[in-house]
Amino acid sequence: MLWVQIISVLVSSLSLAYSAVVVAVSYHDLRIAKEGVDSTQIAAVFD
């Protein structure tokens, strides 16, 4: 049943990556809506 474990790991990895992208995009959109800043102003924090 090794193939079941491999498929399980792949599905888990894909769902984790998808959820991380959803969280990041949601944060970006909510911050723009609340503070009225654009992406360049958010990225300027890291300069």
N, CA, C and O atoms as a Maestro MAE file, in Angstrom:
{
 s_m_m2io_version
 :::
 2.0.0
}

f_m_ct {
 s_m_title
 :::
 protein
 m_atom[188] {
  # First column is atom index #
  i_m_mmod_type
  r_m_x_coord
  r_m_y_coord
  r_m_z_coord
  i_m_residue_number
  s_m_chain_name
  s_m_pdb_residue_name
  s_m_pdb_atom_name
  i_m_atomic_number
  :::
  1 25 0.811 -1.197 0.000 1 A "MET " " N  " 7
  2 3 0.000 0.000 0.000 1 A "MET " " CA " 6
  3 2 0.862 1.273 0.000 1 A "MET " " C  " 6
  4 15 0.440 2.325 0.481 1 A "MET " " O  " 8
  5 25 2.038 1.154 -0.532 2 A "LEU " " N  " 7
  6 3 2.932 2.297 -0.619 2 A "LEU " " CA " 6
  7 2 2.368 3.369 -1.540 2 A "LEU " " C  " 6
  8 15 2.525 4.559 -1.268 2 A "LEU " " O  " 8
  9 25 1.722 2.971 -2.614 3 A "TRP " " N  " 7
  10 3 1.183 3.938 -3.559 3 A "TRP " " CA " 6
  11 2 0.083 4.784 -2.924 3 A "TRP " " C  " 6
  12 15 -0.088 5.943 -3.303 3 A "TRP " " O  " 8
  13 25 -0.653 4.244 -1.985 4 A "VAL " " N  " 7
  14 3 -1.684 5.012 -1.283 4 A "VAL " " CA " 6
  15 2 -1.041 6.106 -0.438 4 A "VAL " " C  " 6
  16 15 -1.547 7.227 -0.379 4 A "VAL " " O  " 8
  17 25 0.059 5.788 0.206 5 A "GLN " " N  " 7
  18 3 0.769 6.781 1.012 5 A "GLN " " CA " 6
  19 2 1.372 7.872 0.139 5 A "GLN " " C  " 6
  20 15 1.359 9.047 0.508 5 A "GLN " " O  " 8
  21 25 1.896 7.489 -1.008 6 A "ILE " " N  " 7
  22 3 2.477 8.470 -1.934 6 A "ILE " " CA " 6
  23 2 1.399 9.420 -2.444 6 A "ILE " " C  " 6
  24 15 1.610 10.632 -2.489 6 A "ILE " " O  " 8
  25 25 0.258 8.882 -2.824 7 A "ILE " " N  " 7
  26 3 -0.853 9.709 -3.298 7 A "ILE " " CA " 6
  27 2 -1.352 10.615 -2.175 7 A "ILE " " C  " 6
  28 15 -1.679 11.778 -2.412 7 A "ILE " " O  " 8
  29 25 -1.408 10.095 -0.975 8 A "SER " " N  " 7
  30 3 -1.841 10.887 0.171 8 A "SER " " CA " 6
  31 2 -0.906 12.057 0.429 8 A "SER " " C  " 6
  32 15 -1.367 13.164 0.708 8 A "SER " " O  " 8
  33 25 0.392 11.832 0.343 9 A "VAL " " N  " 7
  34 3 1.366 12.902 0.540 9 A "VAL " " CA " 6
  35 2 1.234 13.944 -0.565 9 A "VAL " " C  " 6
  36 15 1.304 15.141 -0.288 9 A "VAL " " O  " 8
  37 25 1.048 13.520 -1.788 10 A "LEU " " N  " 7
  38 3 0.892 14.465 -2.898 10 A "LEU " " CA " 6
  39 2 -0.357 15.325 -2.737 10 A "LEU " " C  " 6
  40 15 -0.312 16.539 -2.935 10 A "LEU " " O  " 8
  41 25 -1.459 14.696 -2.380 11 A "VAL " " N  " 7
  42 3 -2.709 15.438 -2.194 11 A "VAL " " CA " 6
  43 2 -2.580 16.408 -1.020 11 A "VAL " " C  " 6
  44 15 -3.045 17.545 -1.099 11 A "VAL " " O  " 8
  45 25 -1.962 15.969 0.046 12 A "SER " " N  " 7
  46 3 -1.765 16.849 1.201 12 A "SER " " CA " 6
  47 2 -0.873 18.029 0.850 12 A "SER " " C  " 6
  48 15 -1.149 19.156 1.262 12 A "SER " " O  " 8
  49 25 0.180 17.787 0.104 13 A "SER " " N  " 7
  50 3 1.084 18.856 -0.299 13 A "SER " " CA " 6
  51 2 0.383 19.881 -1.175 13 A "SER " " C  " 6
  52 15 0.553 21.085 -0.988 13 A "SER " " O  " 8
  53 25 -0.400 19.408 -2.123 14 A "LEU " " N  " 7
  54 3 -1.116 20.324 -3.006 14 A "LEU " " CA " 6
  55 2 -2.160 21.137 -2.249 14 A "LEU " " C  " 6
  56 15 -2.315 22.332 -2.503 14 A "LEU " " O  " 8
  57 25 -2.869 20.511 -1.332 15 A "SER " " N  " 7
  58 3 -3.882 21.247 -0.585 15 A "SER " " CA " 6
  59 2 -3.245 22.251 0.366 15 A "SER " " C  " 6
  60 15 -3.797 23.331 0.574 15 A "SER " " O  " 8
  61 25 -2.104 21.922 0.944 16 A "LEU " " N  " 7
  62 3 -1.404 22.863 1.816 16 A "LEU " " CA " 6
  63 2 -0.896 24.056 1.018 16 A "LEU " " C  " 6
  64 15 -1.016 25.195 1.472 16 A "LEU " " O  " 8
  65 25 -0.335 23.818 -0.154 17 A "ALA " " N  " 7
  66 3 0.140 24.911 -1.002 17 A "ALA " " CA " 6
  67 2 -1.018 25.804 -1.436 17 A "ALA " " C  " 6
  68 15 -0.889 27.028 -1.441 17 A "ALA " " O  " 8
  69 25 -2.133 25.208 -1.795 18 A "TYR " " N  " 7
  70 3 -3.309 25.975 -2.210 18 A "TYR " " CA " 6
  71 2 -3.824 26.842 -1.066 18 A "TYR " " C  " 6
  72 15 -4.154 28.011 -1.268 18 A "TYR " " O  " 8
  73 25 -3.893 26.275 0.122 19 A "SER " " N  " 7
  74 3 -4.402 27.050 1.253 19 A "SER " " CA " 6
  75 2 -3.445 28.186 1.616 19 A "SER " " C  " 6
  76 15 -3.899 29.250 2.035 19 A "SER " " O  " 8
  77 25 -2.149 27.989 1.468 20 A "ALA " " N  " 7
  78 3 -1.190 29.056 1.738 20 A "ALA " " CA " 6
  79 2 -1.367 30.207 0.749 20 A "ALA " " C  " 6
  80 15 -1.278 31.374 1.129 20 A "ALA " " O  " 8
  81 25 -1.613 29.884 -0.499 21 A "VAL " " N  " 7
  82 3 -1.843 30.921 -1.509 21 A "VAL " " CA " 6
  83 2 -3.139 31.673 -1.209 21 A "VAL " " C  " 6
  84 15 -3.190 32.894 -1.351 21 A "VAL " " O  " 8
  85 25 -4.170 30.965 -0.802 22 A "VAL " " N  " 7
  86 3 -5.449 31.608 -0.470 22 A "VAL " " CA " 6
  87 2 -5.273 32.579 0.695 22 A "VAL " " C  " 6
  88 15 -5.813 33.685 0.666 22 A "VAL " " O  " 8
  89 25 -4.532 32.180 1.706 23 A "VAL " " N  " 7
  90 3 -4.293 33.060 2.857 23 A "VAL " " CA " 6
  91 2 -3.515 34.300 2.430 23 A "VAL " " C  " 6
  92 15 -3.860 35.411 2.833 23 A "VAL " " O  " 8
  93 25 -2.482 34.131 1.630 24 A "ALA " " N  " 7
  94 3 -1.670 35.267 1.200 24 A "ALA " " CA " 6
  95 2 -2.467 36.242 0.338 24 A "ALA " " C  " 6
  96 15 -2.355 37.455 0.512 24 A "ALA " " O  " 8
  97 25 -3.255 35.731 -0.573 25 A "VAL " " N  " 7
  98 3 -4.061 36.597 -1.440 25 A "VAL " " CA " 6
  99 2 -5.150 37.298 -0.630 25 A "VAL " " C  " 6
  100 15 -5.445 38.470 -0.865 25 A "VAL " " O  " 8
  101 25 -5.740 36.585 0.315 26 A "SER " " N  " 7
  102 3 -6.760 37.194 1.167 26 A "SER " " CA " 6
  103 2 -6.171 38.325 2.001 26 A "SER " " C  " 6
  104 15 -6.777 39.390 2.124 26 A "SER " " O  " 8
  105 25 -4.996 38.097 2.572 27 A "TYR " " N  " 7
  106 3 -4.324 39.143 3.340 27 A "TYR " " CA " 6
  107 2 -4.056 40.364 2.473 27 A "TYR " " C  " 6
  108 15 -4.315 41.495 2.884 27 A "TYR " " O  " 8
  109 25 -3.545 40.138 1.293 28 A "HIS " " N  " 7
  110 3 -3.242 41.230 0.370 28 A "HIS " " CA " 6
  111 2 -4.496 42.029 0.043 28 A "HIS " " C  " 6
  112 15 -4.500 43.256 0.137 28 A "HIS " " O  " 8
  113 25 -5.549 41.335 -0.338 29 A "ASP " " N  " 7
  114 3 -6.789 42.014 -0.723 29 A "ASP " " CA " 6
  115 2 -7.421 42.763 0.447 29 A "ASP " " C  " 6
  116 15 -7.899 43.885 0.279 29 A "ASP " " O  " 8
  117 25 -7.427 42.146 1.638 30 A "LEU " " N  " 7
  118 3 -8.013 42.814 2.798 30 A "LEU " " CA " 6
  119 2 -7.196 44.040 3.211 30 A "LEU " " C  " 6
  120 15 -7.762 45.055 3.616 30 A "LEU " " O  " 8
  121 25 -5.889 43.949 3.112 31 A "ARG " " N  " 7
  122 3 -5.054 45.094 3.479 31 A "ARG " " CA " 6
  123 2 -5.262 46.246 2.502 31 A "ARG " " C  " 6
  124 15 -5.316 47.405 2.912 31 A "ARG " " O  " 8
  125 25 -5.378 45.937 1.231 32 A "ILE " " N  " 7
  126 3 -5.646 46.984 0.238 32 A "ILE " " CA " 6
  127 2 -7.008 47.617 0.496 32 A "ILE " " C  " 6
  128 15 -7.152 48.837 0.413 32 A "ILE " " O  " 8
  129 25 -8.009 46.796 0.807 33 A "ALA " " N  " 7
  130 3 -9.348 47.322 1.044 33 A "ALA " " CA " 6
  131 2 -9.404 48.171 2.311 33 A "ALA " " C  " 6
  132 15 -10.087 49.194 2.336 33 A "ALA " " O  " 8
  133 25 -8.697 47.761 3.356 34 A "LYS " " N  " 7
  134 3 -8.776 48.471 4.625 34 A "LYS " " CA " 6
  135 2 -7.921 49.732 4.648 34 A "LYS " " C  " 6
  136 15 -8.378 50.784 5.095 34 A "LYS " " O  " 8
  137 25 -6.695 49.633 4.174 35 A "GLU " " N  " 7
  138 3 -5.755 50.736 4.317 35 A "GLU " " CA " 6
  139 2 -5.616 51.586 3.056 35 A "GLU " " C  " 6
  140 15 -5.076 52.691 3.113 35 A "GLU " " O  " 8
  141 25 -6.087 51.092 1.943 36 A "GLY " " N  " 7
  142 3 -6.005 51.852 0.710 36 A "GLY " " CA " 6
  143 2 -4.593 51.947 0.148 36 A "GLY " " C  " 6
  144 15 -4.276 52.887 -0.581 36 A "GLY " " O  " 8
  145 25 -3.749 50.986 0.481 37 A "VAL " " N  " 7
  146 3 -2.390 50.981 -0.058 37 A "VAL " " CA " 6
  147 2 -2.328 50.054 -1.259 37 A "VAL " " C  " 6
  148 15 -3.188 49.191 -1.436 37 A "VAL " " O  " 8
  149 25 -1.300 50.239 -2.083 38 A "ASP " " N  " 7
  150 3 -1.144 49.325 -3.205 38 A "ASP " " CA " 6
  151 2 0.019 48.370 -2.934 38 A "ASP " " C  " 6
  152 15 0.677 48.460 -1.898 38 A "ASP " " O  " 8
  153 25 0.260 47.476 -3.855 39 A "SER " " N  " 7
  154 3 1.263 46.432 -3.669 39 A "SER " " CA " 6
  155 2 2.663 46.985 -3.492 39 A "SER " " C  " 6
  156 15 3.456 46.425 -2.736 39 A "SER " " O  " 8
  157 25 2.976 48.061 -4.169 40 A "THR " " N  " 7
  158 3 4.322 48.611 -4.038 40 A "THR " " CA " 6
  159 2 4.555 49.190 -2.650 40 A "THR " " C  " 6
  160 15 5.668 49.105 -2.131 40 A "THR " " O  " 8
  161 25 3.546 49.765 -2.049 41 A "GLN " " N  " 7
  162 3 3.677 50.297 -0.692 41 A "GLN " " CA " 6
  163 2 3.809 49.169 0.331 41 A "GLN " " C  " 6
  164 15 4.546 49.298 1.308 41 A "GLN " " O  " 8
  165 25 3.101 48.075 0.109 42 A "ILE " " N  " 7
  166 3 3.224 46.928 0.998 42 A "ILE " " CA " 6
  167 2 4.633 46.330 0.875 42 A "ILE " " C  " 6
  168 15 5.247 45.967 1.878 42 A "ILE " " O  " 8
  169 25 5.135 46.233 -0.351 43 A "ALA " " N  " 7
  170 3 6.467 45.649 -0.576 43 A "ALA " " CA " 6
  171 2 7.570 46.574 -0.081 43 A "ALA " " C  " 6
  172 15 8.676 46.105 0.189 43 A "ALA " " O  " 8
  173 25 7.310 47.861 0.045 44 A "ALA " " N  " 7
  174 3 8.332 48.802 0.490 44 A "ALA " " CA " 6
  175 2 8.776 48.550 1.915 44 A "ALA " " C  " 6
  176 15 9.836 49.024 2.324 44 A "ALA " " O  " 8
  177 25 7.991 47.816 2.678 45 A "VAL " " N  " 7
  178 3 8.352 47.469 4.057 45 A "VAL " " CA " 6
  179 2 9.637 46.655 4.069 45 A "VAL " " C  " 6
  180 15 10.410 46.741 5.023 45 A "VAL " " O  " 8
  181 25 9.873 45.879 3.043 46 A "PHE " " N  " 7
  182 3 11.013 44.983 2.992 46 A "PHE " " CA " 6
  183 2 12.269 45.613 2.385 46 A "PHE " " C  " 6
  184 15 13.303 44.954 2.275 46 A "PHE " " O  " 8
  185 25 12.181 46.882 1.993 47 A "ASP " " N  " 7
  186 3 13.347 47.566 1.417 47 A "ASP " " CA " 6
  187 2 14.284 48.070 2.495 47 A "ASP " " C  " 6
  188 15 15.315 48.669 2.187 47 A "ASP " " O  " 8
  :::
 }
 m_bond[187] {
  # First column is bond index #
  i_m_from
  i_m_to
  i_m_order
  :::
  1 1 2 1
  2 2 3 1
  3 3 4 2
  4 3 5 1
  5 5 6 1
  6 6 7 1
  7 7 8 2
  8 7 9 1
  9 9 10 1
  10 10 11 1
  11 11 12 2
  12 11 13 1
  13 13 14 1
  14 14 15 1
  15 15 16 2
  16 15 17 1
  17 17 18 1
  18 18 19 1
  19 19 20 2
  20 19 21 1
  21 21 22 1
  22 22 23 1
  23 23 24 2
  24 23 25 1
  25 25 26 1
  26 26 27 1
  27 27 28 2
  28 27 29 1
  29 29 30 1
  30 30 31 1
  31 31 32 2
  32 31 33 1
  33 33 34 1
  34 34 35 1
  35 35 36 2
  36 35 37 1
  37 37 38 1
  38 38 39 1
  39 39 40 2
  40 39 41 1
  41 41 42 1
  42 42 43 1
  43 43 44 2
  44 43 45 1
  45 45 46 1
  46 46 47 1
  47 47 48 2
  48 47 49 1
  49 49 50 1
  50 50 51 1
  51 51 52 2
  52 51 53 1
  53 53 54 1
  54 54 55 1
  55 55 56 2
  56 55 57 1
  57 57 58 1
  58 58 59 1
  59 59 60 2
  60 59 61 1
  61 61 62 1
  62 62 63 1
  63 63 64 2
  64 63 65 1
  65 65 66 1
  66 66 67 1
  67 67 68 2
  68 67 69 1
  69 69 70 1
  70 70 71 1
  71 71 72 2
  72 71 73 1
  73 73 74 1
  74 74 75 1
  75 75 76 2
  76 75 77 1
  77 77 78 1
  78 78 79 1
  79 79 80 2
  80 79 81 1
  81 81 82 1
  82 82 83 1
  83 83 84 2
  84 83 85 1
  85 85 86 1
  86 86 87 1
  87 87 88 2
  88 87 89 1
  89 89 90 1
  90 90 91 1
  91 91 92 2
  92 91 93 1
  93 93 94 1
  94 94 95 1
  95 95 96 2
  96 95 97 1
  97 97 98 1
  98 98 99 1
  99 99 100 2
  100 99 101 1
  101 101 102 1
  102 102 103 1
  103 103 104 2
  104 103 105 1
  105 105 106 1
  106 106 107 1
  107 107 108 2
  108 107 109 1
  109 109 110 1
  110 110 111 1
  111 111 112 2
  112 111 113 1
  113 113 114 1
  114 114 115 1
  115 115 116 2
  116 115 117 1
  117 117 118 1
  118 118 119 1
  119 119 120 2
  120 119 121 1
  121 121 122 1
  122 122 123 1
  123 123 124 2
  124 123 125 1
  125 125 126 1
  126 126 127 1
  127 127 128 2
  128 127 129 1
  129 129 130 1
  130 130 131 1
  131 131 132 2
  132 131 133 1
  133 133 134 1
  134 134 135 1
  135 135 136 2
  136 135 137 1
  137 137 138 1
  138 138 139 1
  139 139 140 2
  140 139 141 1
  141 141 142 1
  142 142 143 1
  143 143 144 2
  144 143 145 1
  145 145 146 1
  146 146 147 1
  147 147 148 2
  148 147 149 1
  149 149 150 1
  150 150 151 1
  151 151 152 2
  152 151 153 1
  153 153 154 1
  154 154 155 1
  155 155 156 2
  156 155 157 1
  157 157 158 1
  158 158 159 1
  159 159 160 2
  160 159 161 1
  161 161 162 1
  162 162 163 1
  163 163 164 2
  164 163 165 1
  165 165 166 1
  166 166 167 1
  167 167 168 2
  168 167 169 1
  169 169 170 1
  170 170 171 1
  171 171 172 2
  172 171 173 1
  173 173 174 1
  174 174 175 1
  175 175 176 2
  176 175 177 1
  177 177 178 1
  178 178 179 1
  179 179 180 2
  180 179 181 1
  181 181 182 1
  182 182 183 1
  183 183 184 2
  184 183 185 1
  185 185 186 1
  186 186 187 1
  187 187 188 2
  :::
 }
}
